[in-house]
């Protein structure tokens, strides 16, 4: 079973399309399916910077919260599906990661 496609709760695409009626199960499913992937992505972007694990977790949480706000504002959330979810989450996480201060290197 692919966690991004099917589960007891239903597919991510179905949950996203029924966002208004089922926001809570959709958020839970998105968190379970995408939070670990977002953390890996964020850690990869941050590399070996000090505090990278904490910053990666913050960026992943922030991306999911922002995605939920985005979905609440959409006129037609039923037009989205799981590919859109991942793409949007990546964009949001990337924006959050760009705001993290980087240490400066001095030779």
N, C-alpha and C positions, 0 to 999 in steps of 0.2 A: 504494500500500500504506500503510495506517495503522499507524504504529509501535506504537500501543497495542493493536492487534488481532492482526496476523499478522506472522510473520517465519519465518526458517529454524528458529529455536529452538522456535516454537510460540506460541500466544497467551498473553498474561499470565494470563488466567483459567485456562487449562489448567495453566500452571506453578504458579500459586498453589494450585490444587486438588491438585497432586501435590507439594506442598512438601517433605514428608519424604523422598521418593525423589529429588527433583531440586532440592535447595536451592541448590546452586551456580549452575546455569543460571538459576534464578528470580531470585536476587539480582543476577546480572549483567544480566539483562533489565530488572529494576526500576530498577537504577542507570541504565542507558542511556536508558530511556524517561522516567523521572520526575525524575532529578537536575536536568536543565536547567530543567524546569518549576518545581521547588521553589525553585531559585535565583531565578527571575524573581518568583515569589510573595513570597519573603523580601525581595528588593530593593524590591519595591513597598511592602511593609509598613514597611520601614526608611526608605524615602524617601531623602533626601540626607544622612542622618547620616554623620559621619566613620566610616570603616571598614565601611560598609554592605556592600560587595562581599565582604569577608572574613567578616563575620558571616553573610551570606546563604549563603555556601558552607558554613560550619560548621553552620548550621541545617539545610541540606539533607542533609549527611552524617550528622548526628545523627539526623535523622528516618528515614533509611534504615536505620541501625544499630538504632534502637529498633523499627522495623517488623519487622526480622528477629528480634529477641528476642521480640517479640509473637507472631510466627508460630510460633516454636519452642514456645511455651507453650500454644498453642491445642490443644484436644482434637480439634476437627474443622476443620482448615484447608481442607478441601475444600468448605466452605460459603461461602468467599470468592471474589470475582471482581474484575476490574480496577476496577470502580467503587468497590468497597470499598477497594482499595489506595490510590487517589487520595484518597479521603475520610479515611482513617486517616493517610496521610502528611501531609496538610494540617493535621490536628489536632495531630499530633506536632510539626510544624514551628512551628505557631502557639504551642504551649507553650514551645518552645525560644526563640522570638523574644521572648516575654514576659519571659524571664529576663535578656535582654541589657540592661545598664545604659544608660540614656538620659542624655545630657548635660542639665543643667538650664539653662534660659534665664533670664537676669537682665536686666531693662530698664535 
